[in-house]
Amino acid sequence: MTSNTGKSTSESAPRALRADAQRNIDTLLQTALAVFDSSGVDAPVREIAERAGVGVGTIYRHFPRRADLIVAALRSEVDACANGAAELAAKLGGGEALVEWVERYVAFVTTRRGLAGALTSTDPALEGLPAYFLDRLRPAVQSLLDGATAAGEIRKGIKPDELLCAVGALCAPLDCPHPPEARRLVALFLDGLRYGVVPRAARSKTK
């Protein structure tokens, strides 16, 4: 069957990856993330290939440039982080879902330091990462904030960017002799979001 351009529809339509091929790419991205964690984003591609048990050519076939691999790896983590918001909201209460998600975000920020640095990179090949990061996480965080606010767990008016930036800043390495644990600082921040809120149960008793 051909289209009016003279090309067959099988040639013009993008082909979806087979399930096993997609699994191989997912495994490769997870391996790259592990290598980036231990050796930084400048780690040799050969190190990633060896740990993944594939040839260097396999990596370059999927990711022609190192930047392509970095972008794909970071996007996979951002996607997982964003998708986790809906999963948590579906099984937990509003405030609990927000707290659990923030825990996951803290793990992302503190574990993926090399990749997080790519968000502020001046490399033109990585310039789309900050926008992707915010485009994916903003709506996810907004839904969690809405749920927690509706449940009377946190104060109103908190913006997604405020939460993302505040938690990221609290997780940044501190230049002091005995820096506090990032999760403790974030817990104090979350307590601040709850300050002055009258629990929904208490509000119902006053009616």
Z-matrix of the N, CA and C atoms (Angstrom, degrees):
N
C 1 1.463
C 2 1.518 1 108.77
N 3 1.349 2 116.38 1 135.37
C 4 1.452 3 119.63 2 -178.47
C 5 1.506 4 111.09 3 -121.84
N 6 1.343 5 116.23 4 154.63
C 7 1.457 6 121.27 5 175.66
C 8 1.511 7 108.76 6 -92.11
N 9 1.363 8 116.31 7 175.69
C 10 1.464 9 119.13 8 -178.97
C 11 1.515 10 112.62 9 -71.79
N 12 1.319 11 117.22 10 -1.78
C 13 1.461 12 120.22 11 175.46
C 14 1.512 13 111.40 12 -90.25
N 15 1.350 14 115.74 13 -6.80
C 16 1.459 15 119.16 14 -179.69
C 17 1.505 16 112.61 15 94.08
N 18 1.353 17 118.00 16 -8.70
C 19 1.460 18 120.89 17 179.46
C 20 1.520 19 108.88 18 -95.47
N 21 1.313 20 116.08 19 147.84
C 22 1.456 21 118.75 20 176.67
C 23 1.512 22 108.71 21 -68.68
N 24 1.344 23 117.58 22 150.88
C 25 1.456 24 121.15 23 -179.87
C 26 1.516 25 110.83 24 -63.27
N 27 1.317 26 117.26 25 -29.26
C 28 1.466 27 119.79 26 178.75
C 29 1.515 28 111.29 27 -69.08
N 30 1.341 29 116.48 28 -27.50
C 31 1.455 30 119.95 29 178.80
C 32 1.524 31 111.58 30 -81.44
N 33 1.365 32 116.63 31 -35.50
C 34 1.455 33 119.51 32 -174.64
C 35 1.513 34 112.89 33 -84.15
N 36 1.340 35 118.78 34 -26.95
C 37 1.453 36 121.32 35 -178.72
C 38 1.519 37 110.09 36 -85.34
N 39 1.353 38 118.31 37 136.49
C 40 1.459 39 120.49 38 178.45
C 41 1.521 40 110.31 39 -66.54
N 42 1.297 41 116.35 40 138.30
C 43 1.453 42 120.15 41 -179.17
C 44 1.515 43 110.22 42 -91.14
N 45 1.334 44 115.27 43 132.48
C 46 1.462 45 119.89 44 178.33
C 47 1.523 46 109.09 45 -73.64
N 48 1.317 47 114.94 46 147.17
C 49 1.462 48 119.24 47 177.91
C 50 1.521 49 110.11 48 -70.60
N 51 1.324 50 116.11 49 143.18
C 52 1.450 51 119.80 50 172.72
C 53 1.522 52 108.77 51 -64.42
N 54 1.329 53 115.51 52 156.33
C 55 1.462 54 120.30 53 -177.19
C 56 1.527 55 111.18 54 -58.61
N 57 1.344 56 116.48 55 -41.35
C 58 1.462 57 118.72 56 -178.79
C 59 1.523 58 111.37 57 -68.82
N 60 1.355 59 116.56 58 -34.74
C 61 1.463 60 119.86 59 178.06
C 62 1.518 61 110.33 60 -67.00
N 63 1.338 62 116.86 61 -39.93
C 64 1.459 63 120.39 62 178.44
C 65 1.522 64 110.76 63 -65.20
N 66 1.325 65 116.65 64 -38.97
C 67 1.469 66 120.02 65 177.62
C 68 1.522 67 110.65 66 -62.76
N 69 1.332 68 116.48 67 -39.57
C 70 1.462 69 119.94 68 178.84
C 71 1.521 70 111.23 69 -63.29
N 72 1.323 71 116.77 70 -40.47
C 73 1.465 72 120.17 71 178.72
C 74 1.524 73 109.97 72 -67.14
N 75 1.338 74 116.57 73 -42.22
C 76 1.467 75 119.98 74 178.71
C 77 1.526 76 110.83 75 -60.19
N 78 1.332 77 115.94 76 -41.94
C 79 1.471 78 120.29 77 177.94
C 80 1.522 79 110.66 78 -63.53
N 81 1.326 80 115.81 79 -40.87
C 82 1.463 81 120.46 80 179.26
C 83 1.527 82 110.90 81 -63.13
N 84 1.316 83 117.04 82 -40.96
C 85 1.464 84 120.69 83 179.50
C 86 1.528 85 110.72 84 -66.27
N 87 1.326 86 116.85 85 -40.88
C 88 1.463 87 119.44 86 178.69
C 89 1.527 88 110.96 87 -65.95
N 90 1.329 89 116.48 88 -36.96
C 91 1.457 90 120.10 89 176.48
C 92 1.523 91 110.51 90 -65.33
N 93 1.331 92 116.56 91 -42.71
C 94 1.462 93 120.52 92 178.48
C 95 1.522 94 110.56 93 -60.77
N 96 1.326 95 117.06 94 -41.32
C 97 1.463 96 120.81 95 178.97
C 98 1.528 97 110.88 96 -60.76
N 99 1.331 98 115.64 97 -43.21
C 100 1.465 99 119.72 98 -179.90
C 101 1.531 100 110.98 99 -63.46
N 102 1.333 101 116.29 100 -40.79
C 103 1.463 102 120.25 101 178.86
C 104 1.530 103 110.31 102 -67.99
N 105 1.324 104 116.99 103 -41.64
C 106 1.462 105 119.93 104 178.37
C 107 1.525 106 110.74 105 -61.38
N 108 1.342 107 117.05 106 -36.77
C 109 1.461 108 120.60 107 179.26
C 110 1.528 109 111.33 108 -62.88
N 111 1.336 110 115.60 109 -40.94
C 112 1.462 111 119.59 110 -174.93
C 113 1.522 112 113.22 111 -88.45
N 114 1.341 113 116.89 112 -32.92
C 115 1.460 114 119.87 113 -173.16
C 116 1.523 115 114.41 114 -121.39
N 117 1.332 116 117.66 115 -1.60
C 118 1.460 117 120.22 116 -179.26
C 119 1.515 118 111.82 117 87.23
N 120 1.333 119 115.63 118 165.48
C 121 1.466 120 120.14 119 -176.85
C 122 1.524 121 112.58 120 -71.42
N 123 1.324 122 117.29 121 -10.59
C 124 1.459 123 120.47 122 177.47
C 125 1.530 124 112.01 123 -91.26
N 126 1.327 125 116.92 124 8.94
C 127 1.469 126 120.50 125 179.20
C 128 1.526 127 110.05 126 -58.20
N 129 1.343 128 117.66 127 143.68
C 130 1.463 129 120.41 128 179.71
C 131 1.523 130 111.85 129 -59.62
N 132 1.315 131 116.69 130 140.16
C 133 1.460 132 121.33 131 177.90
C 134 1.521 133 110.00 132 -60.11
N 135 1.331 134 115.97 133 -32.26
C 136 1.467 135 119.64 134 179.67
C 137 1.528 136 111.03 135 -61.21
N 138 1.345 137 117.04 136 -35.76
C 139 1.470 138 120.29 137 178.79
C 140 1.530 139 110.22 138 -63.89
N 141 1.323 140 116.41 139 -40.82
C 142 1.462 141 120.58 140 178.77
C 143 1.521 142 109.96 141 -65.90
N 144 1.335 143 116.57 142 -43.59
C 145 1.464 144 120.91 143 -179.35
C 146 1.526 145 111.29 144 -61.92
N 147 1.330 146 115.90 145 -44.10
C 148 1.462 147 119.70 146 -178.70
C 149 1.525 148 110.96 147 -63.66
N 150 1.325 149 116.41 148 -42.99
C 151 1.461 150 119.02 149 -178.71
C 152 1.526 151 111.28 150 -69.10
N 153 1.334 152 116.32 151 -31.01
C 154 1.467 153 120.37 152 179.37
C 155 1.523 154 111.93 153 -82.79
N 156 1.327 155 116.56 154 -13.20
C 157 1.460 156 120.00 155 -179.90
C 158 1.515 157 113.42 156 75.39
N 159 1.350 158 115.83 157 31.87
C 160 1.469 159 120.05 158 178.61
C 161 1.525 160 108.65 159 -129.88
N 162 1.314 161 115.95 160 169.11
C 163 1.449 162 120.17 161 176.24
C 164 1.520 163 111.02 162 -80.61
N 165 1.340 164 116.07 163 157.36
C 166 1.466 165 120.28 164 178.13
C 167 1.527 166 110.42 165 -59.81
N 168 1.341 167 115.75 166 -35.25
C 169 1.456 168 119.83 167 179.89
C 170 1.525 169 112.61 168 -61.04
N 171 1.329 170 116.54 169 -31.75
C 172 1.469 171 119.79 170 178.72
C 173 1.521 172 110.59 171 -64.16
N 174 1.326 173 115.88 172 -41.10
C 175 1.472 174 119.70 173 179.35
C 176 1.516 175 109.96 174 -65.06
N 177 1.326 176 116.48 175 -47.15
C 178 1.466 177 119.33 176 -177.50
C 179 1.528 178 112.54 177 -69.20
N 180 1.325 179 116.67 178 -22.17
C 181 1.462 180 118.91 179 176.88
C 182 1.529 181 110.09 180 -68.45
N 183 1.330 182 116.11 181 -37.33
C 184 1.466 183 120.18 182 178.64
C 185 1.529 184 112.29 183 -87.77
N 186 1.329 185 116.27 184 -34.09
C 187 1.468 186 121.53 185 -175.93
C 188 1.525 187 108.80 186 -132.18
N 189 1.329 188 117.37 187 88.98
C 190 1.472 189 121.59 188 -174.59
C 191 1.527 190 113.95 189 -57.71
N 192 1.328 191 117.46 190 -29.88
C 193 1.469 192 120.81 191 179.50
C 194 1.519 193 109.79 192 -121.43
N 195 1.334 194 116.41 193 152.97
C 196 1.460 195 120.40 194 176.64
C 197 1.529 196 110.65 195 -56.01
N 198 1.339 197 115.84 196 -40.08
C 199 1.462 198 119.87 197 -179.59
C 200 1.524 199 111.26 198 -60.00
N 201 1.343 200 117.26 199 -34.53
C 202 1.464 201 120.36 200 178.86
C 203 1.528 202 110.80 201 -62.31
N 204 1.316 203 115.75 202 -39.74
C 205 1.459 204 120.53 203 179.55
C 206 1.526 205 110.70 204 -68.90
N 207 1.331 206 117.25 205 -43.45
C 208 1.458 207 121.26 206 178.80
C 209 1.528 208 110.41 207 -60.53
N 210 1.324 209 115.62 208 -46.26
C 211 1.466 210 120.43 209 -178.92
C 212 1.531 211 110.15 210 -62.17
N 213 1.316 212 116.98 211 -46.52
C 214 1.471 213 120.46 212 -178.67
C 215 1.525 214 111.09 213 -63.72
N 216 1.326 215 116.87 214 -40.25
C 217 1.457 216 120.70 215 -179.78
C 218 1.526 217 110.83 216 -65.31
N 219 1.316 218 116.66 217 -46.52
C 220 1.460 219 119.75 218 -179.28
C 221 1.525 220 110.88 219 -66.33
N 222 1.326 221 116.38 220 -40.35
C 223 1.466 222 118.85 221 178.80
C 224 1.525 223 110.90 222 -62.07
N 225 1.324 224 117.09 223 -38.16
C 226 1.463 225 119.30 224 179.91
C 227 1.518 226 110.91 225 -63.27
N 228 1.334 227 117.18 226 -36.62
C 229 1.459 228 121.09 227 178.24
C 230 1.522 229 111.37 228 -71.56
N 231 1.331 230 116.46 229 -41.66
C 232 1.464 231 120.70 230 178.53
C 233 1.527 232 109.72 231 -63.69
N 234 1.330 233 116.82 232 -42.05
C 235 1.458 234 121.00 233 179.08
C 236 1.532 235 110.61 234 -60.80
N 237 1.329 236 116.24 235 -45.07
C 238 1.462 237 120.10 236 179.76
C 239 1.526 238 110.78 237 -62.62
N 240 1.322 239 116.18 238 -39.93
C 241 1.457 240 121.56 239 179.83
C 242 1.531 241 110.16 240 -65.05
N 243 1.321 242 116.71 241 -44.59
C 244 1.465 243 121.17 242 179.93
C 245 1.524 244 111.31 243 -66.72
N 246 1.315 245 117.43 244 -44.96
C 247 1.458 246 120.92 245 -178.78
C 248 1.522 247 111.83 246 -64.73
N 249 1.330 248 115.97 247 -29.00
C 250 1.462 249 119.94 248 179.07
C 251 1.515 250 113.08 249 -63.36
N 252 1.328 251 118.05 250 -26.02
C 253 1.466 252 121.11 251 -179.72
C 254 1.519 253 110.95 252 -62.74
N 255 1.331 254 116.99 253 -47.23
C 256 1.460 255 120.77 254 179.93
C 257 1.530 256 111.25 255 -65.97
N 258 1.329 257 116.47 256 -38.19
C 259 1.460 258 120.28 257 179.67
C 260 1.525 259 111.05 258 -63.12
N 261 1.329 260 116.21 259 -43.47
C 262 1.461 261 120.05 260 -179.49
C 263 1.523 262 111.80 261 -69.78
N 264 1.332 263 116.48 262 -40.16
C 265 1.462 264 120.16 263 179.75
C 266 1.519 265 111.70 264 -62.46
N 267 1.336 266 115.84 265 -30.01
C 268 1.464 267 120.35 266 -177.47
C 269 1.529 268 112.66 267 -74.45
N 270 1.333 269 116.90 268 -22.70
C 271 1.467 270 118.32 269 -175.29
C 272 1.525 271 114.55 270 -119.78
N 273 1.351 272 117.48 271 -8.14
C 274 1.459 273 120.25 272 -178.29
C 275 1.525 274 110.70 273 -125.21
N 276 1.325 275 115.79 274 163.21
C 277 1.455 276 120.06 275 174.60
C 278 1.516 277 110.53 276 -68.84
N 279 1.350 278 115.87 277 165.08
C 280 1.463 279 120.18 278 -175.06
C 281 1.515 280 114.84 279 -53.81
N 282 1.334 281 116.92 280 -52.34
C 283 1.460 282 119.72 281 -178.54
C 284 1.510 283 112.66 282 -68.48
N 285 1.330 284 116.98 283 -39.62
C 286 1.465 285 121.26 284 -179.42
C 287 1.522 286 110.85 285 -66.17
N 288 1.336 287 116.74 286 -38.88
C 289 1.462 288 120.54 287 179.18
C 290 1.521 289 110.22 288 -63.74
N 291 1.322 290 117.30 289 -41.49
C 292 1.465 291 120.88 290 179.39
C 293 1.519 292 110.74 291 -63.22
N 294 1.324 293 117.01 292 -47.70
C 295 1.473 294 120.89 293 -178.73
C 296 1.521 295 110.85 294 -61.72
N 297 1.333 296 116.67 295 -43.99
C 298 1.473 297 120.24 296 -179.61
C 299 1.519 298 110.54 297 -63.90
N 300 1.342 299 116.32 298 -40.11
C 301 1.463 300 118.76 299 179.82
C 302 1.523 301 110.80 300 -66.42
N 303 1.313 302 117.07 301 -40.85
C 304 1.467 303 120.20 302 178.57
C 305 1.524 304 109.85 303 -60.54
N 306 1.330 305 117.34 304 -37.06
C 307 1.467 306 120.59 305 176.24
C 308 1.528 307 110.29 306 -58.86
N 309 1.317 308 115.80 307 -43.39
C 310 1.470 309 119.57 308 179.23
C 311 1.530 310 110.87 309 -66.73
N 312 1.311 311 115.67 310 -38.59
C 313 1.468 312 119.71 311 179.53
C 314 1.526 313 110.37 312 -65.72
N 315 1.326 314 116.85 313 -38.98
C 316 1.471 315 120.63 314 176.59
C 317 1.522 316 109.73 315 -60.51
N 318 1.334 317 116.76 316 -43.30
C 319 1.471 318 120.37 317 178.98
C 320 1.521 319 110.13 318 -62.11
N 321 1.323 320 117.00 319 -40.17
C 322 1.466 321 121.03 320 178.66
C 323 1.525 322 110.90 321 -62.92
N 324 1.325 323 116.01 322 -48.85
C 325 1.466 324 120.80 323 -176.25
C 326 1.525 325 111.29 324 -65.60
N 327 1.332 326 117.04 325 -42.03
C 328 1.462 327 120.01 326 -175.13
C 329 1.525 328 112.46 327 -79.67
N 330 1.337 329 117.74 328 -28.72
C 331 1.462 330 120.80 329 -177.98
C 332 1.518 331 112.00 330 -84.94
N 333 1.322 332 116.49 331 -41.74
C 334 1.460 333 121.09 332 -174.85
C 335 1.519 334 112.08 333 -95.75
N 336 1.324 335 116.62 334 49.98
C 337 1.468 336 119.49 335 -176.56
C 338 1.529 337 111.86 336 -62.03
N 339 1.337 338 117.02 337 -40.72
C 340 1.456 339 118.83 338 -179.35
C 341 1.509 340 112.31 339 -63.29
N 342 1.324 341 115.44 340 -42.69
C 343 1.449 342 119.26 341 179.73
C 344 1.526 343 111.26 342 -72.86
N 345 1.331 344 116.60 343 -35.73
C 346 1.460 345 119.02 344 177.50
C 347 1.521 346 110.20 345 -61.01
N 348 1.349 347 116.22 346 -33.20
C 349 1.459 348 119.89 347 177.26
C 350 1.511 349 112.15 348 -64.34
N 351 1.343 350 115.93 349 -24.77
C 352 1.465 351 119.64 350 178.29
C 353 1.520 352 111.46 351 -66.12
N 354 1.334 353 116.75 352 -21.82
C 355 1.459 354 120.29 353 179.34
C 356 1.525 355 112.18 354 -66.46
N 357 1.328 356 116.43 355 -24.93
C 358 1.461 357 120.57 356 -179.76
C 359 1.523 358 111.57 357 -108.96
N 360 1.323 359 116.24 358 11.76
C 361 1.454 360 120.72 359 -178.56
C 362 1.529 361 111.15 360 -67.74
N 363 1.321 362 115.54 361 149.06
C 364 1.472 363 120.83 362 175.52
C 365 1.527 364 111.44 363 -94.16
N 366 1.326 365 116.93 364 3.52
C 367 1.462 366 121.34 365 178.17
C 368 1.536 367 108.54 366 -67.04
N 369 1.335 368 118.20 367 121.37
C 370 1.473 369 120.64 368 -179.53
C 371 1.528 370 113.01 369 -55.76
N 372 1.318 371 116.73 370 -30.15
C 373 1.459 372 120.06 371 -178.51
C 374 1.531 373 112.21 372 -68.11
N 375 1.336 374 116.40 373 -17.97
C 376 1.464 375 120.68 374 -177.87
C 377 1.521 376 112.48 375 -109.14
N 378 1.321 377 117.43 376 6.30
C 379 1.457 378 120.19 377 -171.04
C 380 1.530 379 113.71 378 -65.99
N 381 1.314 380 118.23 379 -20.11
C 382 1.457 381 119.93 380 -179.99
C 383 1.521 382 114.24 381 -84.12
N 384 1.333 383 117.32 382 -7.04
C 385 1.460 384 120.06 383 -175.83
C 386 1.527 385 114.15 384 -64.72
N 387 1.335 386 119.90 385 -46.43
C 388 1.473 387 118.68 386 -179.50
C 389 1.523 388 113.17 387 -57.41
N 390 1.329 389 116.98 388 -41.42
C 391 1.462 390 120.34 389 179.83
C 392 1.526 391 110.44 390 -65.92
N 393 1.335 392 116.98 391 -40.54
C 394 1.458 393 120.14 392 178.81
C 395 1.520 394 110.46 393 -63.90
N 396 1.319 395 116.12 394 -42.92
C 397 1.462 396 122.74 395 179.27
C 398 1.524 397 110.17 396 -55.41
N 399 1.326 398 117.43 397 -51.13
C 400 1.457 399 121.58 398 -177.47
C 401 1.523 400 112.20 399 -71.90
N 402 1.330 401 117.10 400 -39.39
C 403 1.458 402 120.41 401 -179.46
C 404 1.531 403 111.82 402 -61.74
N 405 1.318 404 116.49 403 -35.05
C 406 1.469 405 120.25 404 -179.63
C 407 1.521 406 112.70 405 -83.11
N 408 1.344 407 116.88 406 -39.31
C 409 1.463 408 119.02 407 -173.36
C 410 1.522 409 113.96 408 -88.03
N 411 1.319 410 117.95 409 -29.69
C 412 1.472 411 119.47 410 -178.93
C 413 1.529 412 112.53 411 -54.67
N 414 1.343 413 118.98 412 -56.20
C 415 1.467 414 118.36 413 -178.48
C 416 1.521 415 113.18 414 -63.59
N 417 1.330 416 116.70 415 -33.01
C 418 1.465 417 120.02 416 178.92
C 419 1.522 418 110.24 417 -65.05
N 420 1.331 419 116.58 418 -45.66
C 421 1.458 420 120.88 419 179.74
C 422 1.527 421 110.69 420 -68.31
N 423 1.329 422 116.45 421 -38.48
C 424 1.462 423 119.30 422 179.27
C 425 1.530 424 111.26 423 -60.11
N 426 1.329 425 116.37 424 -41.80
C 427 1.466 426 119.54 425 179.55
C 428 1.526 427 111.04 426 -63.93
N 429 1.326 428 117.12 427 -37.86
C 430 1.463 429 120.63 428 178.04
C 431 1.527 430 111.21 429 -68.61
N 432 1.321 431 116.25 430 -41.75
C 433 1.466 432 119.94 431 177.82
C 434 1.526 433 110.67 432 -63.45
N 435 1.322 434 116.68 433 -41.29
C 436 1.466 435 120.39 434 178.66
C 437 1.525 436 110.68 435 -61.25
N 438 1.331 437 115.40 436 -43.47
C 439 1.463 438 119.52 437 -179.79
C 440 1.518 439 112.16 438 -64.60
N 441 1.335 440 116.35 439 -42.73
C 442 1.463 441 120.48 440 -179.65
C 443 1.525 442 111.38 441 -69.07
N 444 1.325 443 116.61 442 -35.92
C 445 1.465 444 120.55 443 177.90
C 446 1.525 445 110.59 444 -67.78
N 447 1.328 446 116.38 445 -45.40
C 448 1.461 447 120.54 446 179.40
C 449 1.520 448 111.91 447 -61.42
N 450 1.335 449 116.57 448 -31.96
C 451 1.463 450 121.23 449 179.12
C 452 1.521 451 112.23 450 -81.00
N 453 1.329 452 116.65 451 -3.06
C 454 1.456 453 120.29 452 -179.24
C 455 1.511 454 113.24 453 73.01
N 456 1.344 455 116.48 454 27.59
C 457 1.461 456 120.96 455 -176.89
C 458 1.528 457 112.88 456 -93.88
N 459 1.320 458 117.31 457 -28.67
C 460 1.462 459 120.83 458 179.99
C 461 1.531 460 109.14 459 -135.80
N 462 1.319 461 115.93 460 164.28
C 463 1.454 462 120.56 461 178.95
C 464 1.529 463 110.79 462 -69.73
N 465 1.311 464 116.22 463 161.30
C 466 1.454 465 121.36 464 178.79
C 467 1.530 466 110.91 465 -81.46
N 468 1.319 467 115.52 466 160.66
C 469 1.457 468 121.20 467 171.01
C 470 1.515 469 116.05 468 89.06
N 471 1.341 470 118.17 469 5.82
C 472 1.466 471 120.24 470 178.13
C 473 1.522 472 108.83 471 -76.74
N 474 1.313 473 116.86 472 130.14
C 475 1.461 474 121.41 473 -179.09
C 476 1.537 475 110.40 474 -96.69
N 477 1.335 476 116.52 475 147.66
C 478 1.470 477 119.77 476 -179.85
C 479 1.528 478 113.11 477 -55.16
N 480 1.335 479 116.82 478 -43.70
C 481 1.462 480 119.48 479 -178.82
C 482 1.522 481 111.66 480 -62.86
N 483 1.322 482 116.66 481 -33.41
C 484 1.467 483 120.11 482 179.31
C 485 1.517 484 110.37 483 -64.80
N 486 1.321 485 116.09 484 -43.28
C 487 1.467 486 119.44 485 179.55
C 488 1.520 487 111.04 486 -67.43
N 489 1.337 488 116.54 487 -47.27
C 490 1.463 489 120.14 488 -178.27
C 491 1.523 490 111.73 489 -60.42
N 492 1.332 491 116.40 490 -46.59
C 493 1.467 492 120.36 491 -177.44
C 494 1.521 493 111.75 492 -70.66
N 495 1.341 494 116.86 493 -38.83
C 496 1.463 495 120.06 494 -178.88
C 497 1.524 496 111.26 495 -65.45
N 498 1.324 497 116.29 496 -46.38
C 499 1.465 498 119.66 497 179.46
C 500 1.525 499 110.36 498 -64.96
N 501 1.334 500 116.61 499 -41.87
C 502 1.466 501 119.48 500 177.62
C 503 1.508 502 112.22 501 -59.93
N 504 1.336 503 116.65 502 -41.18
C 505 1.464 504 120.35 503 -179.96
C 506 1.520 505 111.46 504 -67.70
N 507 1.320 506 117.37 505 -38.58
C 508 1.467 507 121.03 506 -179.90
C 509 1.529 508 111.70 507 -68.26
N 510 1.325 509 116.60 508 -25.02
C 511 1.467 510 120.76 509 -179.47
C 512 1.530 511 112.51 510 -89.31
N 513 1.333 512 117.61 511 -6.15
C 514 1.461 513 120.54 512 179.72
C 515 1.528 514 109.95 513 -69.41
N 516 1.343 515 117.70 514 145.48
C 517 1.466 516 120.23 515 179.14
C 518 1.529 517 111.16 516 -58.79
N 519 1.325 518 115.74 517 136.77
C 520 1.462 519 120.81 518 -179.08
C 521 1.524 520 109.94 519 -104.57
N 522 1.314 521 115.67 520 139.23
C 523 1.462 522 121.15 521 -178.84
C 524 1.530 523 109.38 522 -93.25
N 525 1.324 524 114.91 523 75.24
C 526 1.465 525 120.33 524 177.42
C 527 1.532 526 107.91 525 -147.45
N 528 1.345 527 117.39 526 159.31
C 529 1.466 528 120.29 527 -174.03
C 530 1.525 529 113.95 528 -57.36
N 531 1.321 530 117.40 529 -42.62
C 532 1.466 531 120.66 530 -176.96
C 533 1.530 532 109.46 531 -131.12
N 534 1.334 533 116.89 532 75.33
C 535 1.473 534 120.00 533 -177.11
C 536 1.521 535 111.51 534 -62.87
N 537 1.329 536 117.11 535 138.25
C 538 1.466 537 120.32 536 178.39
C 539 1.524 538 110.98 537 -69.20
N 540 1.323 539 115.49 538 157.69
C 541 1.462 540 121.01 539 -179.98
C 542 1.526 541 109.82 540 -69.87
N 543 1.320 542 115.93 541 134.48
C 544 1.472 543 120.88 542 -174.63
C 545 1.521 544 112.07 543 -56.68
N 546 1.309 545 117.62 544 -40.10
C 547 1.467 546 119.88 545 -177.17
C 548 1.523 547 111.59 546 -66.21
N 549 1.322 548 117.36 547 -31.85
C 550 1.464 549 119.88 548 176.97
C 551 1.529 550 109.79 549 -67.45
N 552 1.334 551 116.75 550 -42.95
C 553 1.455 552 120.24 551 178.40
C 554 1.535 553 110.90 552 -62.08
N 555 1.327 554 116.06 553 -41.74
C 556 1.461 555 119.84 554 179.89
C 557 1.524 556 110.51 555 -66.63
N 558 1.343 557 116.94 556 -37.04
C 559 1.467 558 120.33 557 177.80
C 560 1.529 559 110.57 558 -62.31
N 561 1.334 560 116.66 559 -39.30
C 562 1.461 561 120.29 560 176.86
C 563 1.526 562 110.54 561 -64.91
N 564 1.320 563 116.50 562 -38.54
C 565 1.466 564 120.92 563 177.51
C 566 1.524 565 110.42 564 -62.55
N 567 1.339 566 116.85 565 -43.78
C 568 1.460 567 120.44 566 179.22
C 569 1.525 568 110.95 567 -64.53
N 570 1.333 569 117.21 568 -35.56
C 571 1.459 570 120.18 569 174.89
C 572 1.526 571 110.53 570 -60.57
N 573 1.331 572 116.10 571 -35.75
C 574 1.460 573 120.25 572 177.53
C 575 1.521 574 112.03 573 -64.66
N 576 1.343 575 117.02 574 -35.13
C 577 1.464 576 120.20 575 177.60
C 578 1.528 577 111.24 576 -66.47
N 579 1.326 578 115.81 577 -27.18
C 580 1.465 579 120.15 578 -178.32
C 581 1.528 580 112.43 579 -86.96
N 582 1.321 581 117.29 580 -14.41
C 583 1.466 582 120.74 581 -172.98
C 584 1.534 583 111.10 582 -59.75
N 585 1.333 584 115.07 583 130.83
C 586 1.460 585 120.37 584 176.00
C 587 1.507 586 114.96 585 82.04
N 588 1.335 587 117.88 586 -0.08
C 589 1.461 588 120.72 587 -179.03
C 590 1.527 589 109.52 588 -84.97
N 591 1.312 590 116.00 589 132.60
C 592 1.459 591 121.17 590 174.77
C 593 1.522 592 107.93 591 -91.89
N 594 1.330 593 118.44 592 117.85
C 595 1.463 594 120.16 593 -178.41
C 596 1.524 595 111.60 594 -54.51
N 597 1.324 596 116.20 595 148.05
C 598 1.455 597 121.28 596 -177.01
C 599 1.519 598 111.24 597 -58.93
N 600 1.341 599 116.95 598 -38.45
C 601 1.464 600 120.23 599 179.65
C 602 1.520 601 111.10 600 -61.70
N 603 1.340 602 115.49 601 -39.68
C 604 1.464 603 119.51 602 179.57
C 605 1.518 604 111.24 603 -68.67
N 606 1.343 605 116.39 604 -36.68
C 607 1.469 606 120.05 605 179.72
C 608 1.525 607 110.76 606 -64.59
N 609 1.342 608 116.15 607 -38.74
C 610 1.463 609 119.64 608 -177.94
C 611 1.519 610 111.73 609 -66.34
N 612 1.339 611 117.65 610 -29.49
C 613 1.465 612 121.31 611 -179.19
C 614 1.529 613 111.59 612 -72.00
N 615 1.334 614 115.20 613 -26.67
C 616 1.466 615 118.39 614 -177.32
C 617 1.516 616 112.22 615 -83.70
N 618 1.324 617 117.43 616 -9.90
C 619 1.469 618 120.19 617 -178.73
C 620 1.524 619 111.24 618 -79.83
